[in-house]
Amino acid sequence: MNLLTNLECGYCNKKLDAGKIWNLCPECGKPLLAGYDLNRADLETTKNNLSKREPNLWRYHELLPVQDSRFRLSLGEGFTPLIHAQRLGKQVGSNSLFIKDEGLNPTGSFKARGLCMAVSRAKELGIRDLSIPSAGNAAGALCAYASLGGLSAHVFMPNDVPRPFIAECRALGGHITLVDGLISDCGAKAAEEAGKFKRFDVSTLKEPYRIEGKKTMGYEIAEQMNWELPDVIIYPTGGGTGLVGMWKAFFEMSEMGWISSKKPRMVSVQSEGCAPIVKSFHDEKEFAEPWLDAMTIADGLRVPSAIGDFLILRALQESQGTAIAVSDEELLAGATTIGHTEGIFACPEGGATLAAFMRLRENGWIKSDETVVLFNTGSGHKYYHLWDK
Amino acid sequence: MNLLTNLECGYCNKKLDAGKIWNLCPECGKPLLAGYDLNRADLETTKNNLSKREPNLWRYHELLPVQDSRFRLSLGEGFTPLIHAQRLGKQVGSNSLFIKDEGLNPTGSFKARGLCMAVSRAKELGIRDLSIPSAGNAAGALCAYASLGGLSAHVFMPNDVPRPFIAECRALGGHITLVDGLISDCGAKAAEEAGKFKRFDVSTLKEPYRIEGKKTMGYEIAEQMNWELPDVIIYPTGGGTGLVGMWKAFFEMSEMGWISSKKPRMVSVQSEGCAPIVKSFHDEKEFAEPWLDAMTIADGLRVPSAIGDFLILRALQESQGTAIAVSDEELLAGATTIGHTEGIFACPEGGATLAAFMRLRENGWIKSDETVVLFNTGSGHKYYHLWDK
């Protein structure tokens, strides 16, 4: 049983055949989203059987785009622990604080979810050569799943990317290009070569399936919290696929009757050195202006312009959430505090969620008895230079 | 229900009260092992309910030493994926090759299992200050669980340890001492300070509970293979706790009737630059001579003298297994091959298991249709310098 029905543009709602290969919407150039037949009676059985399934994201396979189980590549991605952060909670004034630790994914970050799905589906659709611009973690994840599936991976990273990211891609057999510039420059270079050499571009939200992998974070939070969603989710936002994906998952689960209609307030946290979503959220814009001179130690947040900006902003608005920028000092201190109280070596982006929590707790936007989930999107190991003094 | 009955010396069989704090056997100075009441009828129910439990090592809590669930510290350790390595198997002549990927543990290595258990039990017994000598991974794991439990961790590493290991301990709040020498010198320094400052020494096999955490690798392989053990397990051997722990687990499961009496042939792999177990196995000795001038890029294998040597050698002999040394070039090439075919960024010690497999396959000791499990004991991220050219 697999319920994928069609693709639909997230902006102009054009419908497309999900059996064909697509990048962006051919009408308006915006991201495509996968649709499913969610009105099947047997989905209640699926929900009831989940607890016996393997602890990875394929436990939700009926709601994922890969049709044939032979193409479901797996390295144990997803179903990461949701840690009840009691020592940390006490320190920062929360009775119900949780950390979703995405550092336990293959390749050490949440990027494994999206690339697992994109590569699996690409292989199912007969694609052989894949291409990606990346701040580091997505590149490693693409190389891993491409190697596992026997596909080729071409990765484009800024030339100041920390060296562990390059070494990882090398160990995983990727073809590496370092670009003098930001991730947007990497995107341009990757796109140019993709056209020339007929590679499939798996950039953030420029194909329809990475978001399907990322949405499983939403399914997992629901399952791990016994189908009662938290009051607030704080998510470090670069390209924003995870936030948009979770928001999509909550609607799917509502439609299937797996959860009540109560949904969390979604919070985007960015760095003060690159905060396009924060600015446009507070300016009440539909799209975000590209951020000039983007600069932050949290490489995953150094995304000056996100193609899914309107989807992120829509989720923040619909959920009555907010967006907040924190300084590099605050986010690094946040990661260290998580390490010292909960034993999780968080990446700087993960640290940003704690910094945001502390600001929002202080100004009363979050109450002490509200249930809050912070996303540590990856392990700190590949950013060890930040603690290497 | 918890079935811990007593501690028993692995060498002289002296029995001790498990409710008290012990390091080595007070009679003969050898490691202590935990004993359980395995003849309980309700253990069959435990086995049948496992599939519904959380995917971490506490799913086997009845067979673990921590009595009170409040002391079961957890960051999502254990129940790591067992990957059916089909592309790699085809390349190296195996129809049934598996990789147990311990890199997905908290802190990125199998050390999380042992230290999770040692710290949890130490906390239950009222201990506050912990001390460890380490080649790197055990130090990070100790710091993580000590922070989570609110205990203090003092870690002693060789001063040539790769810098990511130091950064990790710093981010996790450990007290770090770098020692000019090998891990044995770190052990001496740690012991000296432990005496002076009344810290509890959680060195490999010098307290009874790290091995209990490590033995869960054996329980997991059995559960993940539907209670039919593989023909061969290849394990990179430094201190050897994991190998000894799995061997103990297999006997416990046999006694409970969870598995048949058929057990795997256990293989220790070491580096040619430090192979005390390999040498003494082939010399048919009961104990291993300390290795002089130990040198290998696989830091976890740079253990010139293991206090559990006789337990390792006994398991190899009883299982009709073997021991084999590979070169640093072979083990590094092994890790890269795993990365290029299966998408796992393996640590050099994990790479050694593939190098050993290839040798044993070539000389016919392993047949093409035998089921073999390779242990990738950690992720390559903290060893990225080996791929940083």
Contacts between the chains, C-beta under 8 A, distances in Angstrom:
chain1	res1	chain2	res2	distance
A	51	B	52	5.1
A	52	B	51	5.1
A	52	B	52	6.1
A	55	B	55	3.5
A	55	B	79	6.4
A	56	B	81	7.2
A	74	B	81	7.4
A	74	B	83	7.7
A	75	B	81	6.6
A	75	B	83	6.6
A	75	B	101	7.2
A	75	B	342	7.9
A	75	B	343	5.8
A	75	B	344	6.6
A	76	B	80	6.8
A	76	B	81	3.1
A	76	B	83	7.3
A	76	B	101	6.4
A	76	B	104	5.5
A	79	B	55	6.4
A	80	B	76	6.8
A	81	B	56	7.2
A	81	B	74	7.3
A	81	B	75	6.6
A	81	B	76	3.1
A	83	B	74	7.7
A	83	B	75	6.5
A	83	B	76	7.4
A	87	B	148	7.2
A	87	B	150	6.3
A	101	B	75	7.1
A	101	B	76	6.4
A	101	B	106	7.8
A	104	B	76	5.5
A	104	B	104	5.7
A	104	B	105	7.5
A	104	B	106	6.6
A	105	B	104	7.6
A	106	B	101	7.8
A	106	B	104	6.6
A	106	B	343	7.3
A	106	B	344	7.4
A	107	B	345	6.7
A	108	B	108	7.2
A	108	B	379	6.7
A	108	B	381	6.0
A	140	B	345	7.5
A	143	B	343	7.3
A	144	B	343	3.7
A	144	B	344	7.4
A	144	B	345	7.2
A	145	B	343	5.9
A	146	B	343	7.5
A	147	B	339	6.6
A	147	B	340	5.6
A	147	B	341	6.4
A	147	B	342	6.8
A	147	B	343	4.2
A	148	B	87	7.2
A	148	B	342	5.8
A	148	B	343	3.7
A	150	B	87	6.2
A	163	B	384	6.8
A	163	B	388	5.4
A	164	B	164	7.4
A	164	B	381	6.0
A	164	B	384	4.2
A	164	B	388	7.9
A	166	B	388	7.3
A	167	B	380	7.8
A	167	B	384	3.8
A	167	B	385	7.5
A	167	B	386	7.8
A	167	B	387	3.9
A	167	B	388	4.7
A	168	B	345	5.4
A	168	B	380	7.2
A	168	B	381	6.7
A	168	B	384	6.7
A	168	B	387	7.5
A	170	B	387	4.9
A	171	B	335	6.9
A	171	B	336	6.0
A	171	B	339	4.2
A	171	B	345	5.1
A	171	B	346	7.9
A	171	B	380	5.7
A	171	B	387	4.7
A	172	B	339	4.6
A	172	B	340	7.0
A	172	B	343	6.1
A	172	B	345	5.9
A	173	B	339	6.1
A	173	B	340	3.8
A	335	B	171	6.9
A	336	B	171	6.0
A	339	B	147	6.6
A	339	B	171	4.3
A	339	B	172	4.6
A	339	B	173	6.1
A	340	B	147	5.6
A	340	B	172	7.0
A	340	B	173	3.8
A	341	B	147	6.4
A	341	B	148	8.0
A	342	B	75	7.9
A	342	B	147	6.8
A	342	B	148	5.8
A	343	B	75	5.8
A	343	B	106	7.3
A	343	B	143	7.3
A	343	B	144	3.7
A	343	B	145	5.9
A	343	B	146	7.5
A	343	B	147	4.2
A	343	B	148	3.7
A	343	B	172	6.1
A	344	B	75	6.6
A	344	B	106	7.4
A	344	B	144	7.3
A	345	B	107	6.7
A	345	B	140	7.5
A	345	B	144	7.2
A	345	B	168	5.5
A	345	B	171	5.1
A	345	B	172	5.9
A	346	B	171	7.9
A	379	B	108	6.8
A	379	B	381	7.5
A	380	B	167	7.8
A	380	B	168	7.2
A	380	B	171	5.7
A	381	B	108	6.0
A	381	B	164	6.0
A	381	B	168	6.7
A	381	B	379	7.5
A	381	B	381	4.3
A	381	B	382	6.0
A	382	B	381	5.9
A	382	B	384	7.9
A	384	B	163	6.8
A	384	B	164	4.2
A	384	B	167	3.8
A	384	B	168	6.7
A	384	B	382	7.9
A	385	B	167	7.5
A	386	B	167	7.7
A	387	B	167	3.9
A	387	B	168	7.5
A	387	B	170	4.9
A	387	B	171	4.6
A	388	B	163	5.4
A	388	B	164	7.9
A	388	B	166	7.3
A	388	B	167	4.7
